[in-house]
């Protein structure tokens, strides 16, 4: 059985989508491997103020979604 041929969204090269391939299904193995190496390096730590601001934004987002989902139409 032949594997499906996909086109990488980053480098536009064709590759075979094999089972248990590491990375994303729309990226070739080379682009998936290079992406995993870059992520930990570019990740930075947040200080307390940034965490609090992000937490408040998430809380407001959850409240807005809850109100949209559960509001009663009159």
mmCIF file of the N, C-alpha and C atoms, coordinates in Angstrom:
data_MODEL
# 
_entry.id   MODEL 
# 
loop_
_atom_site.group_PDB 
_atom_site.id 
_atom_site.type_symbol 
_atom_site.label_atom_id 
_atom_site.label_alt_id 
_atom_site.label_comp_id 
_atom_site.label_asym_id 
_atom_site.label_entity_id 
_atom_site.label_seq_id 
_atom_site.pdbx_PDB_ins_code 
_atom_site.Cartn_x 
_atom_site.Cartn_y 
_atom_site.Cartn_z 
_atom_site.occupancy 
_atom_site.B_iso_or_equiv 
_atom_site.pdbx_formal_charge 
_atom_site.auth_seq_id 
_atom_site.auth_comp_id 
_atom_site.auth_asym_id 
_atom_site.auth_atom_id 
_atom_site.pdbx_PDB_model_num 
ATOM 1   N N  . UNK A 1 1  ? 0.845   -1.182 0.000  1.00 0.00 ? 1  UNK A N  1 
ATOM 2   C CA . UNK A 1 1  ? 0.000   0.000  0.000  1.00 0.00 ? 1  UNK A CA 1 
ATOM 3   C C  . UNK A 1 1  ? 0.887   1.241  0.000  1.00 0.00 ? 1  UNK A C  1 
ATOM 4   N N  . UNK A 1 2  ? 0.614   2.161  -0.887 1.00 0.00 ? 2  UNK A N  1 
ATOM 5   C CA . UNK A 1 2  ? 1.406   3.374  -0.990 1.00 0.00 ? 2  UNK A CA 1 
ATOM 6   C C  . UNK A 1 2  ? 0.915   4.411  0.010  1.00 0.00 ? 2  UNK A C  1 
ATOM 7   N N  . UNK A 1 3  ? 1.847   5.213  0.483  1.00 0.00 ? 3  UNK A N  1 
ATOM 8   C CA . UNK A 1 3  ? 1.500   6.282  1.414  1.00 0.00 ? 3  UNK A CA 1 
ATOM 9   C C  . UNK A 1 3  ? 1.017   7.500  0.628  1.00 0.00 ? 3  UNK A C  1 
ATOM 10  N N  . UNK A 1 4  ? 0.096   8.291  1.208  1.00 0.00 ? 4  UNK A N  1 
ATOM 11  C CA . UNK A 1 4  ? -0.374  9.485  0.489  1.00 0.00 ? 4  UNK A CA 1 
ATOM 12  C C  . UNK A 1 4  ? 0.742   10.517 0.322  1.00 0.00 ? 4  UNK A C  1 
ATOM 13  N N  . UNK A 1 5  ? 0.715   11.185 -0.807 1.00 0.00 ? 5  UNK A N  1 
ATOM 14  C CA . UNK A 1 5  ? 1.687   12.239 -1.096 1.00 0.00 ? 5  UNK A CA 1 
ATOM 15  C C  . UNK A 1 5  ? 1.085   13.564 -0.654 1.00 0.00 ? 5  UNK A C  1 
ATOM 16  N N  . UNK A 1 6  ? 1.822   14.296 0.169  1.00 0.00 ? 6  UNK A N  1 
ATOM 17  C CA . UNK A 1 6  ? 1.389   15.600 0.659  1.00 0.00 ? 6  UNK A CA 1 
ATOM 18  C C  . UNK A 1 6  ? 2.392   16.649 0.210  1.00 0.00 ? 6  UNK A C  1 
ATOM 19  N N  . UNK A 1 7  ? 1.991   17.927 0.282  1.00 0.00 ? 7  UNK A N  1 
ATOM 20  C CA . UNK A 1 7  ? 2.869   19.039 -0.038 1.00 0.00 ? 7  UNK A CA 1 
ATOM 21  C C  . UNK A 1 7  ? 3.085   19.831 1.245  1.00 0.00 ? 7  UNK A C  1 
ATOM 22  N N  . UNK A 1 8  ? 4.336   20.077 1.580  1.00 0.00 ? 8  UNK A N  1 
ATOM 23  C CA . UNK A 1 8  ? 4.691   20.806 2.795  1.00 0.00 ? 8  UNK A CA 1 
ATOM 24  C C  . UNK A 1 8  ? 4.226   22.256 2.680  1.00 0.00 ? 8  UNK A C  1 
ATOM 25  N N  . UNK A 1 9  ? 3.595   22.774 3.748  1.00 0.00 ? 9  UNK A N  1 
ATOM 26  C CA . UNK A 1 9  ? 3.100   24.148 3.728  1.00 0.00 ? 9  UNK A CA 1 
ATOM 27  C C  . UNK A 1 9  ? 4.221   25.165 3.912  1.00 0.00 ? 9  UNK A C  1 
ATOM 28  N N  . UNK A 1 10 ? 5.385   24.727 4.358  1.00 0.00 ? 10 UNK A N  1 
ATOM 29  C CA . UNK A 1 10 ? 6.491   25.652 4.589  1.00 0.00 ? 10 UNK A CA 1 
ATOM 30  C C  . UNK A 1 10 ? 7.405   25.730 3.372  1.00 0.00 ? 10 UNK A C  1 
ATOM 31  N N  . UNK A 1 11 ? 7.904   24.563 2.928  1.00 0.00 ? 11 UNK A N  1 
ATOM 32  C CA . UNK A 1 11 ? 8.881   24.570 1.843  1.00 0.00 ? 11 UNK A CA 1 
ATOM 33  C C  . UNK A 1 11 ? 8.293   24.148 0.492  1.00 0.00 ? 11 UNK A C  1 
ATOM 34  N N  . UNK A 1 12 ? 7.019   23.769 0.457  1.00 0.00 ? 12 UNK A N  1 
ATOM 35  C CA . UNK A 1 12 ? 6.304   23.371 -0.761 1.00 0.00 ? 12 UNK A CA 1 
ATOM 36  C C  . UNK A 1 12 ? 6.903   22.151 -1.452 1.00 0.00 ? 12 UNK A C  1 
ATOM 37  N N  . UNK A 1 13 ? 7.614   21.317 -0.718 1.00 0.00 ? 13 UNK A N  1 
ATOM 38  C CA . UNK A 1 13 ? 8.153   20.070 -1.258 1.00 0.00 ? 13 UNK A CA 1 
ATOM 39  C C  . UNK A 1 13 ? 7.165   18.943 -1.016 1.00 0.00 ? 13 UNK A C  1 
ATOM 40  N N  . UNK A 1 14 ? 7.133   17.967 -1.923 1.00 0.00 ? 14 UNK A N  1 
ATOM 41  C CA . UNK A 1 14 ? 6.271   16.804 -1.743 1.00 0.00 ? 14 UNK A CA 1 
ATOM 42  C C  . UNK A 1 14 ? 6.951   15.806 -0.819 1.00 0.00 ? 14 UNK A C  1 
ATOM 43  N N  . UNK A 1 15 ? 6.144   15.123 0.022  1.00 0.00 ? 15 UNK A N  1 
ATOM 44  C CA . UNK A 1 15 ? 6.661   14.083 0.895  1.00 0.00 ? 15 UNK A CA 1 
ATOM 45  C C  . UNK A 1 15 ? 5.578   13.042 1.108  1.00 0.00 ? 15 UNK A C  1 
ATOM 46  N N  . UNK A 1 16 ? 5.987   11.843 1.531  1.00 0.00 ? 16 UNK A N  1 
ATOM 47  C CA . UNK A 1 16 ? 5.033   10.781 1.820  1.00 0.00 ? 16 UNK A CA 1 
ATOM 48  C C  . UNK A 1 16 ? 4.608   10.888 3.277  1.00 0.00 ? 16 UNK A C  1 
ATOM 49  N N  . UNK A 1 17 ? 3.322   10.866 3.512  1.00 0.00 ? 17 UNK A N  1 
ATOM 50  C CA . UNK A 1 17 ? 2.794   10.918 4.871  1.00 0.00 ? 17 UNK A CA 1 
ATOM 51  C C  . UNK A 1 17 ? 2.759   9.493  5.417  1.00 0.00 ? 17 UNK A C  1 
ATOM 52  N N  . UNK A 1 18 ? 3.728   9.167  6.249  1.00 0.00 ? 18 UNK A N  1 
ATOM 53  C CA . UNK A 1 18 ? 3.854   7.818  6.793  1.00 0.00 ? 18 UNK A CA 1 
ATOM 54  C C  . UNK A 1 18 ? 3.283   7.773  8.211  1.00 0.00 ? 18 UNK A C  1 
ATOM 55  N N  . UNK A 1 19 ? 2.814   6.606  8.641  1.00 0.00 ? 19 UNK A N  1 
ATOM 56  C CA . UNK A 1 19 ? 2.322   6.488  10.012 1.00 0.00 ? 19 UNK A CA 1 
ATOM 57  C C  . UNK A 1 19 ? 3.452   6.741  11.012 1.00 0.00 ? 19 UNK A C  1 
ATOM 58  N N  . UNK A 1 20 ? 3.103   7.288  12.148 1.00 0.00 ? 20 UNK A N  1 
ATOM 59  C CA . UNK A 1 20 ? 4.055   7.584  13.230 1.00 0.00 ? 20 UNK A CA 1 
ATOM 60  C C  . UNK A 1 20 ? 5.129   8.573  12.815 1.00 0.00 ? 20 UNK A C  1 
ATOM 61  N N  . UNK A 1 21 ? 4.827   9.420  11.822 1.00 0.00 ? 21 UNK A N  1 
ATOM 62  C CA . UNK A 1 21 ? 5.769   10.469 11.427 1.00 0.00 ? 21 UNK A CA 1 
ATOM 63  C C  . UNK A 1 21 ? 5.765   11.547 12.498 1.00 0.00 ? 21 UNK A C  1 
ATOM 64  N N  . UNK A 1 22 ? 6.911   11.965 12.991 1.00 0.00 ? 22 UNK A N  1 
ATOM 65  C CA . UNK A 1 22 ? 6.925   13.040 13.995 1.00 0.00 ? 22 UNK A CA 1 
ATOM 66  C C  . UNK A 1 22 ? 6.548   14.374 13.366 1.00 0.00 ? 22 UNK A C  1 
ATOM 67  N N  . UNK A 1 23 ? 5.925   15.235 14.125 1.00 0.00 ? 23 UNK A N  1 
ATOM 68  C CA . UNK A 1 23 ? 5.580   16.562 13.637 1.00 0.00 ? 23 UNK A CA 1 
ATOM 69  C C  . UNK A 1 23 ? 4.167   16.637 13.103 1.00 0.00 ? 23 UNK A C  1 
ATOM 70  N N  . UNK A 1 24 ? 3.933   17.611 12.252 1.00 0.00 ? 24 UNK A N  1 
ATOM 71  C CA . UNK A 1 24 ? 2.613   17.889 11.719 1.00 0.00 ? 24 UNK A CA 1 
ATOM 72  C C  . UNK A 1 24 ? 2.368   17.121 10.431 1.00 0.00 ? 24 UNK A C  1 
ATOM 73  N N  . UNK A 1 25 ? 1.098   16.852 10.129 1.00 0.00 ? 25 UNK A N  1 
ATOM 74  C CA . UNK A 1 25 ? 0.748   16.103 8.924  1.00 0.00 ? 25 UNK A CA 1 
ATOM 75  C C  . UNK A 1 25 ? 0.885   16.942 7.664  1.00 0.00 ? 25 UNK A C  1 
ATOM 76  N N  . UNK A 1 26 ? 0.944   18.264 7.788  1.00 0.00 ? 26 UNK A N  1 
ATOM 77  C CA . UNK A 1 26 ? 1.065   19.109 6.602  1.00 0.00 ? 26 UNK A CA 1 
ATOM 78  C C  . UNK A 1 26 ? 2.475   19.682 6.434  1.00 0.00 ? 26 UNK A C  1 
ATOM 79  N N  . UNK A 1 27 ? 3.451   19.138 7.173  1.00 0.00 ? 27 UNK A N  1 
ATOM 80  C CA . UNK A 1 27 ? 4.844   19.570 7.050  1.00 0.00 ? 27 UNK A CA 1 
ATOM 81  C C  . UNK A 1 27 ? 5.734   18.365 6.810  1.00 0.00 ? 27 UNK A C  1 
ATOM 82  N N  . UNK A 1 28 ? 6.765   18.553 5.993  1.00 0.00 ? 28 UNK A N  1 
ATOM 83  C CA . UNK A 1 28 ? 7.704   17.469 5.739  1.00 0.00 ? 28 UNK A CA 1 
ATOM 84  C C  . UNK A 1 28 ? 8.539   17.218 6.995  1.00 0.00 ? 28 UNK A C  1 
ATOM 85  N N  . UNK A 1 29 ? 9.171   16.067 7.107  1.00 0.00 ? 29 UNK A N  1 
ATOM 86  C CA . UNK A 1 29 ? 9.946   15.757 8.311  1.00 0.00 ? 29 UNK A CA 1 
ATOM 87  C C  . UNK A 1 29 ? 11.061  16.766 8.598  1.00 0.00 ? 29 UNK A C  1 
ATOM 88  N N  . UNK A 1 30 ? 11.691  17.317 7.555  1.00 0.00 ? 30 UNK A N  1 
ATOM 89  C CA . UNK A 1 30 ? 12.762  18.291 7.780  1.00 0.00 ? 30 UNK A CA 1 
ATOM 90  C C  . UNK A 1 30 ? 12.223  19.573 8.409  1.00 0.00 ? 30 UNK A C  1 
ATOM 91  N N  . UNK A 1 31 ? 11.086  20.069 7.922  1.00 0.00 ? 31 UNK A N  1 
ATOM 92  C CA . UNK A 1 31 ? 10.498  21.294 8.481  1.00 0.00 ? 31 UNK A CA 1 
ATOM 93  C C  . UNK A 1 31 ? 9.938   21.049 9.880  1.00 0.00 ? 31 UNK A C  1 
ATOM 94  N N  . UNK A 1 32 ? 9.397   19.867 10.125 1.00 0.00 ? 32 UNK A N  1 
ATOM 95  C CA . UNK A 1 32 ? 8.892   19.542 11.448 1.00 0.00 ? 32 UNK A CA 1 
ATOM 96  C C  . UNK A 1 32 ? 10.030  19.480 12.453 1.00 0.00 ? 32 UNK A C  1 
ATOM 97  N N  . UNK A 1 33 ? 11.153  18.893 12.054 1.00 0.00 ? 33 UNK A N  1 
ATOM 98  C CA . UNK A 1 33 ? 12.295  18.771 12.954 1.00 0.00 ? 33 UNK A CA 1 
ATOM 99  C C  . UNK A 1 33 ? 12.903  20.138 13.239 1.00 0.00 ? 33 UNK A C  1 
ATOM 100 N N  . UNK A 1 34 ? 13.014  20.997 12.240 1.00 0.00 ? 34 UNK A N  1 
ATOM 101 C CA . UNK A 1 34 ? 13.604  22.315 12.463 1.00 0.00 ? 34 UNK A CA 1 
ATOM 102 C C  . UNK A 1 34 ? 12.699  23.181 13.326 1.00 0.00 ? 34 UNK A C  1 
ATOM 103 N N  . UNK A 1 35 ? 11.379  23.001 13.231 1.00 0.00 ? 35 UNK A N  1 
ATOM 104 C CA . UNK A 1 35 ? 10.432  23.770 14.042 1.00 0.00 ? 35 UNK A CA 1 
ATOM 105 C C  . UNK A 1 35 ? 10.536  23.391 15.517 1.00 0.00 ? 35 UNK A C  1 
ATOM 106 N N  . UNK A 1 36 ? 10.743  22.110 15.804 1.00 0.00 ? 36 UNK A N  1 
ATOM 107 C CA . UNK A 1 36 ? 10.851  21.661 17.187 1.00 0.00 ? 36 UNK A CA 1 
ATOM 108 C C  . UNK A 1 36 ? 12.107  22.201 17.844 1.00 0.00 ? 36 UNK A C  1 
ATOM 109 N N  . UNK A 1 37 ? 13.167  22.387 17.081 1.00 0.00 ? 37 UNK A N  1 
ATOM 110 C CA . UNK A 1 37 ? 14.415  22.888 17.636 1.00 0.00 ? 37 UNK A CA 1 
ATOM 111 C C  . UNK A 1 37 ? 14.297  24.367 17.961 1.00 0.00 ? 37 UNK A C  1 
ATOM 112 N N  . UNK A 1 38 ? 13.562  25.127 17.163 1.00 0.00 ? 38 UNK A N  1 
ATOM 113 C CA . UNK A 1 38 ? 13.462  26.575 17.341 1.00 0.00 ? 38 UNK A CA 1 
ATOM 114 C C  . UNK A 1 38 ? 12.563  26.941 18.520 1.00 0.00 ? 38 UNK A C  1 
ATOM 115 N N  . UNK A 1 39 ? 11.477  26.222 18.754 1.00 0.00 ? 39 UNK A N  1 
ATOM 116 C CA . UNK A 1 39 ? 10.497  26.592 19.771 1.00 0.00 ? 39 UNK A CA 1 
ATOM 117 C C  . UNK A 1 39 ? 11.062  26.748 21.177 1.00 0.00 ? 39 UNK A C  1 
ATOM 118 N N  . UNK A 1 40 ? 11.805  25.805 21.727 1.00 0.00 ? 40 UNK A N  1 
ATOM 119 C CA . UNK A 1 40 ? 12.286  25.990 23.089 1.00 0.00 ? 40 UNK A CA 1 
ATOM 120 C C  . UNK A 1 40 ? 13.222  27.181 23.240 1.00 0.00 ? 40 UNK A C  1 
ATOM 121 N N  . UNK A 1 41 ? 13.962  27.500 22.199 1.00 0.00 ? 41 UNK A N  1 
ATOM 122 C CA . UNK A 1 41 ? 14.902  28.613 22.283 1.00 0.00 ? 41 UNK A CA 1 
ATOM 123 C C  . UNK A 1 41 ? 14.157  29.943 22.304 1.00 0.00 ? 41 UNK A C  1 
ATOM 124 N N  . UNK A 1 42 ? 13.099  30.071 21.512 1.00 0.00 ? 42 UNK A N  1 
ATOM 125 C CA . UNK A 1 42 ? 12.391  31.345 21.421 1.00 0.00 ? 42 UNK A CA 1 
ATOM 126 C C  . UNK A 1 42 ? 11.398  31.552 22.558 1.00 0.00 ? 42 UNK A C  1 
ATOM 127 N N  . UNK A 1 43 ? 11.089  30.500 23.309 1.00 0.00 ? 43 UNK A N  1 
ATOM 128 C CA . UNK A 1 43 ? 10.162  30.627 24.419 1.00 0.00 ? 43 UNK A CA 1 
ATOM 129 C C  . UNK A 1 43 ? 10.809  31.415 25.540 1.00 0.00 ? 43 UNK A C  1 
ATOM 130 N N  . UNK A 1 44 ? 10.081  32.365 26.113 1.00 0.00 ? 44 UNK A N  1 
ATOM 131 C CA . UNK A 1 44 ? 10.654  33.128 27.213 1.00 0.00 ? 44 UNK A CA 1 
ATOM 132 C C  . UNK A 1 44 ? 9.733   33.046 28.416 1.00 0.00 ? 44 UNK A C  1 
ATOM 133 N N  . UNK A 1 45 ? 10.283  33.341 29.563 1.00 0.00 ? 45 UNK A N  1 
ATOM 134 C CA . UNK A 1 45 ? 9.507   33.274 30.791 1.00 0.00 ? 45 UNK A CA 1 
ATOM 135 C C  . UNK A 1 45 ? 8.677   34.540 30.963 1.00 0.00 ? 45 UNK A C  1 
ATOM 136 N N  . UNK A 1 46 ? 7.514   34.392 31.610 1.00 0.00 ? 46 UNK A N  1 
ATOM 137 C CA . UNK A 1 46 ? 6.664   35.539 31.891 1.00 0.00 ? 46 UNK A CA 1 
ATOM 138 C C  . UNK A 1 46 ? 6.842   35.945 33.346 1.00 0.00 ? 46 UNK A C  1 
ATOM 139 N N  . UNK A 1 47 ? 6.800   37.246 33.595 1.00 0.00 ? 47 UNK A N  1 
ATOM 140 C CA . UNK A 1 47 ? 6.861   37.683 34.988 1.00 0.00 ? 47 UNK A CA 1 
ATOM 141 C C  . UNK A 1 47 ? 5.450   37.721 35.563 1.00 0.00 ? 47 UNK A C  1 
ATOM 142 N N  . UNK A 1 48 ? 5.317   38.082 36.830 1.00 0.00 ? 48 UNK A N  1 
ATOM 143 C CA . UNK A 1 48 ? 4.033   38.025 37.530 1.00 0.00 ? 48 UNK A CA 1 
ATOM 144 C C  . UNK A 1 48 ? 2.992   38.942 36.894 1.00 0.00 ? 48 UNK A C  1 
ATOM 145 N N  . UNK A 1 49 ? 3.390   40.116 36.461 1.00 0.00 ? 49 UNK A N  1 
ATOM 146 C CA . UNK A 1 49 ? 2.438   41.057 35.859 1.00 0.00 ? 49 UNK A CA 1 
ATOM 147 C C  . UNK A 1 49 ? 1.878   40.504 34.544 1.00 0.00 ? 49 UNK A C  1 
ATOM 148 N N  . UNK A 1 50 ? 2.729   39.906 33.727 1.00 0.00 ? 50 UNK A N  1 
ATOM 149 C CA . UNK A 1 50 ? 2.264   39.335 32.463 1.00 0.00 ? 50 UNK A CA 1 
ATOM 150 C C  . UNK A 1 50 ? 1.326   38.165 32.703 1.00 0.00 ? 50 UNK A C  1 
ATOM 151 N N  . UNK A 1 51 ? 1.647   37.311 33.694 1.00 0.00 ? 51 UNK A N  1 
ATOM 152 C CA . UNK A 1 51 ? 0.771   36.183 34.016 1.00 0.00 ? 51 UNK A CA 1 
ATOM 153 C C  . UNK A 1 51 ? -0.582  36.675 34.508 1.00 0.00 ? 51 UNK A C  1 
ATOM 154 N N  . UNK A 1 52 ? -0.585  37.720 35.340 1.00 0.00 ? 52 UNK A N  1 
ATOM 155 C CA . UNK A 1 52 ? -1.845  38.262 35.856 1.00 0.00 ? 52 UNK A CA 1 
ATOM 156 C C  . UNK A 1 52 ? -2.676  38.855 34.726 1.00 0.00 ? 52 UNK A C  1 
ATOM 157 N N  . UNK A 1 53 ? -2.049  39.606 33.836 1.00 0.00 ? 53 UNK A N  1 
ATOM 158 C CA . UNK A 1 53 ? -2.759  40.205 32.710 1.00 0.00 ? 53 UNK A CA 1 
ATOM 159 C C  . UNK A 1 53 ? -3.343  39.126 31.801 1.00 0.00 ? 53 UNK A C  1 
ATOM 160 N N  . UNK A 1 54 ? -2.569  38.084 31.570 1.00 0.00 ? 54 UNK A N  1 
ATOM 161 C CA . UNK A 1 54 ? -3.049  36.990 30.723 1.00 0.00 ? 54 UNK A CA 1 
ATOM 162 C C  . UNK A 1 54 ? -4.196  36.251 31.408 1.00 0.00 ? 54 UNK A C  1 
ATOM 163 N N  . UNK A 1 55 ? -4.092  36.067 32.704 1.00 0.00 ? 55 UNK A N  1 
ATOM 164 C CA . UNK A 1 55 ? -5.149  35.401 33.456 1.00 0.00 ? 55 UNK A CA 1 
ATOM 165 C C  . UNK A 1 55 ? -6.445  36.212 33.418 1.00 0.00 ? 55 UNK A C  1 
ATOM 166 N N  . UNK A 1 56 ? -6.337  37.527 33.585 1.00 0.00 ? 56 UNK A N  1 
ATOM 167 C CA . UNK A 1 56 ? -7.523  38.382 33.531 1.00 0.00 ? 56 UNK A CA 1 
ATOM 168 C C  . UNK A 1 56 ? -8.143  38.378 32.140 1.00 0.00 ? 56 UNK A C  1 
ATOM 169 N N  . UNK A 1 57 ? -7.316  38.385 31.114 1.00 0.00 ? 57 UNK A N  1 
ATOM 170 C CA . UNK A 1 57 ? -7.835  38.343 29.742 1.00 0.00 ? 57 UNK A CA 1 
ATOM 171 C C  . UNK A 1 57 ? -8.546  37.021 29.484 1.00 0.00 ? 57 UNK A C  1 
ATOM 172 N N  . UNK A 1 58 ? -7.971  35.923 29.969 1.00 0.00 ? 58 UNK A N  1 
ATOM 173 C CA . UNK A 1 58 ? -8.615  34.621 29.796 1.00 0.00 ? 58 UNK A CA 1 
ATOM 174 C C  . UNK A 1 58 ? -9.931  34.554 30.549 1.00 0.00 ? 58 UNK A C  1 
ATOM 175 N N  . UNK A 1 59 ? -9.973  35.125 31.742 1.00 0.00 ? 59 UNK A N  1 
ATOM 176 C CA . UNK A 1 59 ? -11.209 35.137 32.525 1.00 0.00 ? 59 UNK A CA 1 
ATOM 177 C C  . UNK A 1 59 ? -12.300 35.925 31.806 1.00 0.00 ? 59 UNK A C  1 
ATOM 178 N N  . UNK A 1 60 ? -11.951 37.083 31.255 1.00 0.00 ? 60 UNK A N  1 
ATOM 179 C CA . UNK A 1 60 ? -12.923 37.888 30.516 1.00 0.00 ? 60 UNK A CA 1 
ATOM 180 C C  . UNK A 1 60 ? -13.395 37.149 29.266 1.00 0.00 ? 60 UNK A C  1 
ATOM 181 N N  . UNK A 1 61 ? -12.485 36.457 28.613 1.00 0.00 ? 61 UNK A N  1 
ATOM 182 C CA . UNK A 1 61 ? -12.831 35.688 27.422 1.00 0.00 ? 61 UNK A CA 1 
ATOM 183 C C  . UNK A 1 61 ? -13.813 34.563 27.774 1.00 0.00 ? 61 UNK A C  1 
ATOM 184 N N  . UNK A 1 62 ? -13.527 33.843 28.862 1.00 0.00 ? 62 UNK A N  1 
ATOM 185 C CA . UNK A 1 62 ? -14.421 32.770 29.297 1.00 0.00 ? 62 UNK A CA 1 
ATOM 186 C C  . UNK A 1 62 ? -15.794 33.306 29.671 1.00 0.00 ? 62 UNK A C  1 
ATOM 187 N N  . UNK A 1 63 ? -15.830 34.460 30.345 1.00 0.00 ? 63 UNK A N  1 
ATOM 188 C CA . UNK A 1 63 ? -17.107 35.059 30.740 1.00 0.00 ? 63 UNK A CA 1 
ATOM 189 C C  . UNK A 1 63 ? -17.931 35.445 29.509 1.00 0.00 ? 63 UNK A C  1 
ATOM 190 N N  . UNK A 1 64 ? -17.276 36.047 28.517 1.00 0.00 ? 64 UNK A N  1 
ATOM 191 C CA . UNK A 1 64 ? -17.977 36.448 27.296 1.00 0.00 ? 64 UNK A CA 1 
ATOM 192 C C  . UNK A 1 64 ? -18.525 35.230 26.551 1.00 0.00 ? 64 UNK A C  1 
ATOM 193 N N  . UNK A 1 65 ? -17.739 34.185 26.469 1.00 0.00 ? 65 UNK A N  1 
ATOM 194 C CA . UNK A 1 65 ? -18.203 32.978 25.790 1.00 0.00 ? 65 UNK A CA 1 
ATOM 195 C C  . UNK A 1 65 ? -19.361 32.354 26.549 1.00 0.00 ? 65 UNK A C  1 
ATOM 196 N N  . UNK A 1 66 ? -19.254 32.317 27.889 1.00 0.00 ? 66 UNK A N  1 
ATOM 197 C CA . UNK A 1 66 ? -20.325 31.758 28.706 1.00 0.00 ? 66 UNK A CA 1 
ATOM 198 C C  . UNK A 1 66 ? -21.617 32.537 28.512 1.00 0.00 ? 66 UNK A C  1 
ATOM 199 N N  . UNK A 1 67 ? -21.534 33.866 28.467 1.00 0.00 ? 67 UNK A N  1 
ATOM 200 C CA . UNK A 1 67 ? -22.723 34.689 28.276 1.00 0.00 ? 67 UNK A CA 1 
ATOM 201 C C  . UNK A 1 67 ? -23.332 34.463 26.891 1.00 0.00 ? 67 UNK A C  1 
ATOM 202 N N  . UNK A 1 68 ? -22.483 34.291 25.875 1.00 0.00 ? 68 UNK A N  1 
ATOM 203 C CA . UNK A 1 68 ? -23.009 34.044 24.537 1.00 0.00 ? 68 UNK A CA 1 
ATOM 204 C C  . UNK A 1 68 ? -23.696 32.680 24.460 1.00 0.00 ? 68 UNK A C  1 
ATOM 205 N N  . UNK A 1 69 ? -23.121 31.695 25.132 1.00 0.00 ? 69 UNK A N  1 
ATOM 206 C CA . UNK A 1 69 ? -23.675 30.343 25.048 1.00 0.00 ? 69 UNK A CA 1 
ATOM 207 C C  . UNK A 1 69 ? -24.968 30.172 25.856 1.00 0.00 ? 69 UNK A C  1 
ATOM 208 N N  . UNK A 1 70 ? -24.998 30.772 27.030 1.00 0.00 ? 70 UNK A N  1 
ATOM 209 C CA . UNK A 1 70 ? -26.082 30.473 27.957 1.00 0.00 ? 70 UNK A CA 1 
ATOM 210 C C  . UNK A 1 70 ? -27.075 31.613 28.159 1.00 0.00 ? 70 UNK A C  1 
ATOM 211 N N  . UNK A 1 71 ? -27.029 32.656 27.335 1.00 0.00 ? 71 UNK A N  1 
ATOM 212 C CA . UNK A 1 71 ? -27.995 33.736 27.512 1.00 0.00 ? 71 UNK A CA 1 
ATOM 213 C C  . UNK A 1 71 ? -29.377 33.285 27.061 1.00 0.00 ? 71 UNK A C  1 
ATOM 214 N N  . UNK A 1 72 ? -30.360 33.830 27.726 1.00 0.00 ? 72 UNK A N  1 
ATOM 215 C CA . UNK A 1 72 ? -31.738 33.480 27.355 1.00 0.00 ? 72 UNK A CA 1 
ATOM 216 C C  . UNK A 1 72 ? -32.263 34.497 26.373 1.00 0.00 ? 72 UNK A C  1 
ATOM 217 N N  . UNK A 1 73 ? -32.771 34.016 25.278 1.00 0.00 ? 73 UNK A N  1 
ATOM 218 C CA . UNK A 1 73 ? -33.377 34.918 24.288 1.00 0.00 ? 73 UNK A CA 1 
ATOM 219 C C  . UNK A 1 73 ? -34.747 35.300 24.753 1.00 0.00 ? 73 UNK A C  1 
ATOM 220 N N  . UNK A 1 74 ? -35.018 36.602 24.792 1.00 0.00 ? 74 UNK A N  1 
ATOM 221 C CA . UNK A 1 74 ? -36.345 37.045 25.259 1.00 0.00 ? 74 UNK A CA 1 
ATOM 222 C C  . UNK A 1 74 ? -37.245 37.442 24.138 1.00 0.00 ? 74 UNK A C  1 
# 
